[in-house]
Amino acid sequence: MQKRYLRPDGSVRWVRLLVTSMGSKADSRRWEIGLIEDITELREAREALREAQKKLTEEKLYLEQEINAELGFGDIIGQSKALQSVMEQVGKVAATNATVLLLGETGTGKELVARAVHWMSQRTGNSFIKLNCAAIPSGLLESELFGNEKGAFTGAVSKKIGRIELADKGTLFLDEIGEISLALQPKLLRVLQDQEFERLGGTQTLKVDFRLIAATNRDLADAVRENEFRSDLYYRLNVFPIRVPPLRERREDIQVLVEHFVQKFARRMNRSITSIPKKTMDALKAWEWPGNVRELENFVERSVILTQGSVLASPLTELKLNSPLQKSADESLEAAERDHILRALRECHGQIGGPRGAAVRLGLKRTTLQSKLKHLGIDPRSGR
């Protein structure tokens, strides 16, 4: 029992009374023993914690409203229709536990979109674990994903927790998932379907609850046709695909991105840059940016380094601007390249890969030829 106690000096204390009876009811020598415990500090600490939790909840709600209003989601900058379409899809799928497949060219910001999905989901309070599948040698990727027991292979001197286990109750982001080997793909499929796995070299089956977000700049459907990616894993990943547009499809965002990056790097380098020349901005808007936002960010950082005063000085000579003369020459070269590729496809009956495919005939990698076909708008099956 808790009671409020007013001391002679006017201060308030809270005490807990503990009373117990000794002896039996039939015994006339029955007595009671009481204990008084001062719990004032405990109550004050609980009240302070309750107020702090309430404040954090309110601050979280406020930040959510601010970010949603600006459509920023951290480093996702822009308000173009193409970007708004992406964020609308993010808002729809985030509340579910569905697997998300992010498609898009390199440098478009797929990881930022993945973080937005996690941030808006019910798992936001738990871990966001990422792994670039292309950056890990294929022989070590299984250990990175599933972990390993001590002695599982040469060099495994201790037990290692894998990324899947670290992502329990949270989100696992696998970038460049198209680079996972065929041998490892069925193991990833199993953990996606059954939510259970074993560490490398282990016998204990571990249960796990995570949400997968995958990303790739490859055409996985084409990789399935070429027997380079399992169809069952592809269908399991392709539950909710989101295409992240390249920068050339959201040119209206270039100016706000440039201004954001200029201020970001200026603060980092302790510089004051107050203006960007119109000629510079027009040139940046005109450039195709094959490396997308990542290339733009690197170019702006280089520009800030070269700037001595308050006006941004950009090395525009590095950009191959689309002058009419250059554009005409490029179109002629592109037409010649298109005819050359079409002729090879006809001779190979539309086959791209393999020893008798068009890629070998043209002296190109299969993935390079696929990129060219997509860029030139050629359908290898129809030869048009």
C-alpha positions in Angstrom: 0.0 0.0 0.0 1.3 3.5 -1.0 0.6 6.6 1.0 1.3 10.3 0.6 3.1 11.8 3.7 3.4 15.5 4.4 6.5 16.4 6.4 6.6 19.2 8.9 8.7 21.3 6.6 6.0 21.1 3.9 7.7 18.7 1.6 5.8 15.6 0.3 7.2 12.1 0.6 5.7 8.9 -0.7 6.0 5.7 1.4 5.1 2.0 0.9 3.6 0.2 3.9 4.2 -3.5 4.3 2.3 -5.1 7.2 2.3 -8.8 8.1 0.5 -10.7 11.0 2.3 -13.1 13.3 0.6 -15.9 15.2 -2.8 -17.7 14.8 -6.3 -16.3 15.2 -6.8 -18.5 18.2 -3.6 -17.3 19.9 -4.1 -14.3 22.1 -0.5 -13.4 21.6 -1.0 -12.4 17.9 0.9 -9.3 16.8 1.6 -7.4 13.6 4.9 -6.3 12.1 5.1 -3.3 9.7 7.7 -1.9 7.4 7.8 1.6 5.9 9.8 2.2 2.7 10.4 5.6 1.3 9.7 5.4 -2.4 9.6 9.1 -3.3 12.7 9.0 -5.6 11.3 5.9 -7.3 8.0 7.6 -8.0 9.8 10.7 -9.3 12.0 8.7 -11.6 9.0 6.8 -13.0 7.2 10.1 -13.6 10.3 11.6 -15.3 10.5 8.5 -17.5 6.8 8.7 -18.4 7.2 12.4 -19.4 10.3 11.6 -21.4 8.5 8.8 -23.3 5.6 11.2 -24.0 8.0 13.8 -25.3 9.8 11.4 -27.6 6.5 10.2 -29.0 5.4 13.8 -29.7 8.8 14.6 -31.2 8.6 11.5 -33.5 5.1 12.5 -34.6 6.3 16.0 -35.3 9.3 14.9 -37.3 7.1 12.4 -39.3 4.8 15.3 -40.2 7.7 17.6 -41.2 9.3 15.0 -43.4 6.1 13.9 -45.0 5.3 17.5 -45.8 8.7 18.1 -47.4 8.7 14.7 -49.2 12.4 14.6 -48.2 12.8 11.3 -46.3 16.3 12.2 -45.2 18.5 12.6 -48.2 15.8 12.0 -50.8 15.6 15.5 -52.3 13.2 16.7 -54.9 9.5 17.2 -55.7 9.3 16.0 -59.4 6.3 13.9 -60.4 8.6 10.9 -61.0 10.0 11.1 -57.5 6.5 11.7 -56.0 5.3 8.5 -57.7 8.1 6.5 -56.1 7.3 7.9 -52.7 3.6 7.2 -53.1 4.5 3.5 -53.8 6.7 3.6 -50.7 3.9 4.8 -48.6 1.6 2.1 -49.8 4.0 -0.9 -49.3 5.8 0.3 -46.1 2.9 -0.6 -43.7 3.0 -4.2 -44.9 5.7 -6.9 -44.6 5.9 -7.5 -48.3 9.2 -8.0 -50.0 10.2 -4.9 -52.1 12.4 -5.0 -55.2 14.0 -1.7 -56.1 14.9 -1.4 -59.8 17.0 1.3 -61.3 20.4 2.4 -62.7 23.4 2.8 -60.5 23.5 6.0 -58.5 19.8 6.7 -58.5 19.4 6.4 -54.7 17.9 2.9 -54.2 19.4 2.6 -50.7 17.7 5.9 -49.7 14.4 4.5 -50.9 15.0 1.3 -49.0 15.6 3.3 -45.8 12.4 5.3 -46.4 10.4 2.0 -46.6 12.0 0.9 -43.3 11.5 4.2 -41.7 7.8 4.3 -42.5 7.2 0.6 -41.5 6.3 -0.9 -38.2 9.9 -2.1 -37.9 11.3 1.4 -37.8 12.4 1.0 -34.2 14.6 -2.0 -35.0 17.7 -2.5 -37.1 18.2 -1.7 -40.8 20.9 -4.1 -42.0 22.4 -3.6 -45.4 24.8 -5.8 -47.6 26.1 -5.1 -51.0 26.2 -8.5 -52.7 28.6 -7.3 -55.4 31.1 -6.1 -52.9 31.6 -9.5 -51.2 33.5 -12.3 -52.9 31.1 -15.1 -53.7 33.0 -17.5 -51.5 32.4 -15.3 -48.4 28.9 -14.1 -49.2 27.2 -17.1 -47.6 29.0 -16.5 -44.3 28.1 -12.8 -44.5 24.4 -13.6 -44.9 23.9 -16.7 -42.7 26.9 -16.5 -40.3 29.1 -19.4 -39.4 30.1 -21.5 -36.4 33.7 -21.8 -35.2 35.7 -24.1 -37.4 33.1 -24.1 -40.2 35.9 -23.4 -42.7 39.6 -22.5 -42.8 39.9 -19.1 -41.1 36.7 -19.4 -39.1 38.3 -18.9 -35.7 35.2 -17.9 -33.9 31.4 -17.9 -34.3 30.0 -15.1 -36.5 26.5 -13.7 -36.6 25.3 -13.2 -40.2 23.4 -10.2 -41.6 20.1 -12.2 -41.7 20.3 -12.9 -37.9 21.2 -9.3 -37.2 18.1 -8.1 -39.1 15.8 -10.1 -36.8 12.7 -8.0 -36.1 14.1 -5.4 -38.5 14.8 -4.9 -42.2 17.5 -6.5 -44.4 18.6 -4.5 -47.5 20.4 -6.6 -50.1 21.9 -4.3 -52.8 22.9 -5.8 -56.2 21.0 -9.0 -55.4 21.4 -10.0 -59.1 25.1 -10.8 -58.3 24.3 -13.7 -55.9 25.5 -17.0 -57.2 23.2 -19.7 -58.4 24.5 -22.0 -55.7 23.5 -19.6 -52.9 20.1 -18.5 -54.3 18.1 -21.6 -53.1 19.4 -21.0 -49.5 18.2 -17.4 -49.7 14.9 -18.6 -51.1 14.4 -21.0 -48.2 14.9 -18.4 -45.5 12.5 -16.1 -47.3 9.8 -18.8 -47.5 10.3 -20.5 -44.1 11.9 -17.7 -42.0 14.5 -20.2 -40.7 18.1 -21.1 -41.5 21.3 -22.6 -40.1 24.6 -20.9 -39.7 27.4 -22.2 -41.9 28.8 -25.3 -40.3 26.0 -25.4 -37.7 23.2 -27.9 -37.1 20.7 -25.8 -35.1 17.8 -24.3 -37.0 17.3 -20.7 -36.1 14.0 -18.8 -36.5 14.1 -15.2 -37.8 11.6 -12.5 -38.5 12.9 -9.9 -41.0 11.6 -7.9 -43.9 13.6 -8.0 -47.2 14.2 -5.1 -49.5 16.4 -6.0 -52.5 17.8 -3.8 -55.2 19.4 -4.3 -58.6 20.4 -2.5 -61.7 20.1 -5.7 -63.8 17.1 -7.0 -65.7 16.4 -10.0 -63.5 13.7 -11.2 -65.9 16.3 -11.4 -68.6 18.7 -13.1 -66.3 16.0 -15.8 -65.6 15.7 -16.4 -69.3 19.5 -16.7 -69.6 19.4 -19.2 -66.7 21.6 -16.9 -64.6 19.0 -16.3 -61.9 16.4 -18.7 -60.4 12.9 -18.1 -61.5 11.4 -19.1 -58.1 13.6 -16.6 -56.3 12.8 -13.9 -58.8 9.1 -14.4 -58.3 9.6 -14.3 -54.5 11.5 -11.0 -54.8 9.2 -9.4 -57.3 6.3 -9.1 -54.9 6.3 -5.3 -55.0 8.7 -3.8 -57.6 9.5 -0.1 -57.5 11.4 1.6 -60.3 13.7 4.4 -59.1 13.9 6.9 -62.1 17.3 8.1 -63.4 18.2 11.7 -62.9 17.5 12.5 -66.6 13.9 11.7 -66.0 13.6 14.1 -63.2 15.5 17.1 -64.4 13.3 19.5 -62.5 15.0 18.2 -59.3 18.5 19.0 -60.5 18.5 22.6 -59.3 17.4 21.7 -55.7 19.9 18.8 -55.6 22.7 21.1 -56.7 21.8 23.7 -54.1 21.5 21.0 -51.4 24.9 19.5 -52.2 26.6 22.9 -52.4 25.5 23.8 -48.9 26.3 20.4 -47.6 29.9 20.4 -48.8 30.4 24.1 -48.1 29.5 23.5 -44.4 31.8 20.5 -44.3 34.7 22.5 -45.7 33.9 25.6 -43.7 33.2 27.8 -46.7 30.5 30.4 -47.6 29.1 29.9 -51.1 26.1 32.2 -51.7 25.4 32.0 -55.4 25.5 29.6 -58.4 25.9 31.2 -61.9 23.0 30.7 -64.2 25.4 29.4 -66.9 26.6 26.7 -64.5 23.0 25.7 -63.5 21.9 25.5 -67.1 24.8 23.3 -68.0 24.1 21.0 -65.1 20.5 20.7 -66.1 21.5 19.9 -69.7 23.9 17.1 -68.9 22.6 13.5 -69.1 24.3 12.4 -65.8 24.8 8.7 -66.7 26.0 8.2 -63.0 22.8 9.9 -61.8 22.6 11.5 -58.4 25.9 10.0 -57.2 27.7 11.5 -60.2 26.1 14.9 -59.6 27.0 14.9 -55.9 30.6 14.1 -56.7 30.8 16.8 -59.3 29.4 19.4 -56.9 31.9 18.4 -54.2 34.7 18.9 -56.7 33.2 22.3 -57.6 33.1 23.4 -54.0 36.8 22.3 -53.5 37.7 24.5 -56.5 35.7 27.5 -55.4 37.7 30.3 -53.7 35.1 33.0 -53.3 31.3 33.1 -52.6 30.3 32.1 -56.2 30.4 28.4 -57.2 33.2 27.7 -59.7 32.5 24.5 -61.6 34.8 22.7 -64.0 32.2 22.7 -66.8 34.8 21.7 -69.4 34.6 18.2 -67.8 31.1 17.9 -69.0 30.4 16.9 -72.6 27.7 19.4 -73.3 25.1 18.5 -76.0 25.9 21.1 -78.6 24.0 20.7 -82.0 27.2 19.6 -83.8 28.1 17.1 -81.1 24.5 15.8 -81.0 24.5 15.2 -84.7 27.7 13.3 -84.6 26.5 11.2 -81.7 23.3 10.3 -83.5 25.3 9.2 -86.6 27.5 7.0 -84.4 24.4 5.6 -82.6 22.7 4.7 -85.8 25.8 2.9 -87.1 26.1 1.0 -83.7 22.4 0.1 -83.9 22.7 -1.4 -87.4 25.8 -3.3 -86.4 24.0 -4.9 -83.4 20.8 -5.7 -85.3 22.9 -7.5 -88.0 24.6 -9.6 -85.3 21.2 -10.4 -83.7 19.8 -11.6 -87.0 22.8 -13.8 -87.6 22.5 -15.3 -84.1 18.7 -15.6 -84.4 18.1 -13.3 -81.4 20.3 -15.2 -79.0 22.3 -12.8 -76.7 24.5 -15.0 -74.5 26.3 -18.3 -74.9 29.1 -19.3 -77.3 26.9 -18.7 -80.3 25.3 -15.5 -79.0 25.5 -12.0 -80.4 27.6 -10.8 -77.4 30.5 -13.1 -78.4 30.1 -12.1 -82.1 30.3 -8.4 -81.2 33.2 -8.9 -78.7 31.1 -7.6 -75.8 30.1 -8.9 -72.4 26.5 -10.1 -72.2 25.6 -7.5 -69.6 27.2 -4.7 -71.7 25.2 -5.8 -74.8 22.0 -5.9 -72.7 22.6 -2.3 -71.6 23.2 -1.2 -75.2 20.0 -3.0 -76.3 18.0 -1.2 -73.6 19.6 2.2 -74.5 19.0 1.8 -78.2 15.5 0.4 -77.7 16.1 -2.9 -79.5 14.0 -6.0 -78.8 16.4 -8.9 -79.3 13.5 -11.3 -79.9 12.0 -9.4 -82.7 15.2 -7.8 -84.0 13.6 -4.4 -84.1 
